[in-house]
């Protein structure tokens, strides 16, 4: 695990709370406004996931898919993703920054150059949705050479063998998908999620963050009671889509992020 991500989880655990992991797509609705939106969200989060816009985001629901469409239509390039990451890092030296997206983007650029530029921008880790643990040879060496954690996904259907493989091949934290489906769908049963997280913890020493389907502060609070981190994505992205006025979008995002921050604080995490 990168020193910075490790420190984030250590700090949150010492404070008796879960980390808030917030997601926005880089360049949505355009690179200029995206800068202010990312900084607004980062002010309330412990880790920020910056989405790399892609034309076929197969794991994402309509909210985040539309964000990619807006970002690409505005001319967002991977260089903008790195620049936005650099700005977030400059303002937030201690927070975790993770790039999230699909393999086509770094593959087209070349994993070595991608990793070099990501690290130079202050990125701590990368989550590539469509590169499973078994296919890590394509990117692992480049990520490791530039001290980038490879964040891996687990789901409700992941067997013990797959969980152990993700623990062996990944680093930083494990991202547990709370449902079998796409981003923005309804969150799974909270008791099932709690049981699965406890089971993953019994097989791994890595922090476990829970995401997909967390839309309300009440849901965030429920997950924060037992997870190391709570990932909120579509809910934050929807604030942009619902507010075409730039100032209104910033205000709505600020309010929703503050509510999620409050919801994930004040809990003594369960062992």
N, C-alpha and C positions, 0 to 999 in steps of 0.2 A: 504494500500500500504506500502511496506517496505520503511523504511526511505531512503535507498540508491536509489531506483527507483524514489521515489518522488523527491529527490534532483536532479537526472538526468534531469527529465522533467522541474523542476523549473529553473535549470541552463540554459537549452537550450532555454526555453521561454524568460528568461531574456536577452539572447543573440540574440533574434529575429530569431531563426532558429529551424528546426526540428531535432529531435534526429536521428542519423544513427544507425540502428539496423542491425548488420551483423551476418550471420549464417554460420557455418561450422560443418560438422559431426566429432565428436570426433574419433580419431584413423585413419582418412583418410589422406594419404594412409597407414600409420602405426602410432602407438602411438608416436614414437620418432619424426618423421617429423611433425606430427599433432601439437605437442607442439610449434614448431617454426611458423607454419602457423597460429595458433590461436593467438599467441602473435603479429604477424605481422598485422593481421586483427584488433585485439583489439586496436592497436596504433591509428587507424583511426576512431574507433566507440565510441558511447556513451553507447550502450548496446550490449552485444554479446550473441547470442543464440548458445548454444553448443548442437548439436544433439546427442542423444543417439542411436547408430546404432542398427537397428532391421531388421530382415530377411524379413518382410512383411510390408514395409512402405506405406500403402495404400493411403495416401493423397499426396504422393510425386511422382514427375515425374521421368523420366529416369536418370536425372543428379544426384539427391540426392539419388535415389535408388542405383545407381552404387557406390556412396560414401559409403553407408552402406555395400554393398557387399565387397568393398575393405577393409573397417575397420574390418569387421568380419573375413575376410580371413587372416588378419594380426594378429588375436588373440585378438582384442580389447574387454575388459571386462568392466563391469560397474565400477569396481575399477579404471580403466584407465580414465573413464569419470570424476570421482571425483578428481583424481590426476591432470588431465588437468585443471579442474575448479580451483583447489587450486593454481596452477601455475599462471593462468591468474589473479586471485584475488591478489596474492602476488605482482605482477608487476603493477596491476591497482587497487589501493585501492578504487577509487571513481566510477568506472564504474558499470553498471548494468550487472548481469550475470543471464541468464535464461537457464534452461535445457529444451530441447524440444524433444518429442518423443511419444512413444506409451505405452499403459497401461501395456502390458505384462512385460516390464522391471521392473518397480517398484512393480508390483503385485507379480512377482516371488520372489522378494527380501523381500517384505513386506513393506507397505507404511511407517510404523513407522521408521524402520531402514533406508530405502531410504531417508526419510526426514531428519533424524538425520545426516546422512553422507553428504547429499547435503548442509545442513546448515553449517556443520563443514568445508566444502570446500569453503565456501564463496558465495554460490549461493543465489540469491535473490528471484527467482520465478521459477515456473515450468509450462510448457505448455504441457498437455497431449492431443494429438489430438483426441483420440477416447474415451475420457470420457466427455460427454456433461454435461451441467449445471445440468440436472435432476439427474445425477448419481453421483454427487459430494460427497455423503455420504461415498463413498469408500475411499476417500483420504483427505477430507477437514479437519478433526480433526488433522490428522498427520501434514498436511501442516501448519495449524494455530499454532500448538504446537511448531513448529520450525521456526515461522515467515517467512514462504515461501508464496509469492503471488501465487495465482492460476490464470494464464493467460487464458482467454477464447477467442474463435474464434467467429466472426460474418461473415456473408456472404451477397452477394447481395439479397438473398432470405429470409433473417431473418426478420420476422414480428416484430412489436412493442412489442408483448408479449415476444418474445424470447430475444430481446434486453434488455428489463427490467430485465428479469431473469438473463442474463449474468452480468448485472450491479449489481444485488443483490448478486449473488453467486461468482463472480470473484473479483479480485483485481489486483493492479499493473498497468495494462493498458488493453485496449481492442484491440485485433488483428483483424483488418478488412481484410478479404480475398477479393482482388479486382476483382475476377472472380469466376465463378462457374466451378471449375475444380481442377486440381492438380498443384503442384509447378512446375515452369518452363514454364507454358503455357503463351500465350500472355496476357498482362495486359488488363483489361477491359477499357471501354470508360472513359476518364478522367473526363468528365462532370458528368457522372453517379456516379463515385467514389466520386467526390466532394460533390454532393448532398446527397449521402448516409452518408458520414462522418458528414456533417452538421446536418442531421437528428439524427444520433446516439448521437451527442453532445447535441442535444436538450432534450434527454432523460437521459443523463448521465453526471456526472462530471468527469469521468475518462478520462485520455489521450487516444487518438485513434491513433494506428499505422496501417499503410497500407502495406500489403505485397502480395506476389504471383505475378509473371510476371514482376517485375521491373528489366529490364536487361540493361538499358542504363542510363548514367548520365542525359540525357535530361528528361527521364521519372522520375527519382528520383527528379529532380528539380521541375517538375510539381507537384508531390505529396507533396513535402516539402513546397509548397506555402500554403497548407491548412491543412495538417495532423500534429499531434504532433510527429510522428515518421515515418520513411521510412525503411521498412524491405527488405533487399537484401540477398537472399540465393543462388539460383541456379547459378546466375552470378558469385558469388565468388567461389563456389564449382567447376564450370567449368574450372577455372584457374588451378586447380590441375589436372583434367583429361586431359587437353590440354598440360601439361608439365610434362613429365616423369622424367626430371632432377630436382632434389630437389631445386637447386639454381634458376633455371628458373621459377619454380612454385612460389617460394617466391617472386621473382621480379615481376612476372605477377600479383600476388595477391596484392602486395604492391601498384602497379600502379593503379589497378582497384579500390582498396579501397580508395586511395587518391582522385581519380576522383569522386567517390560517396560522399566522405566527402565534397569536394568542392561544389558539386551540392546541397547538403542539407544545406549549410550554406548561410547566408546573406539574409534570407527572414524574413520579419515581418509577423508572422502567423496571418491569418484571425481569427476574433472572431467567 
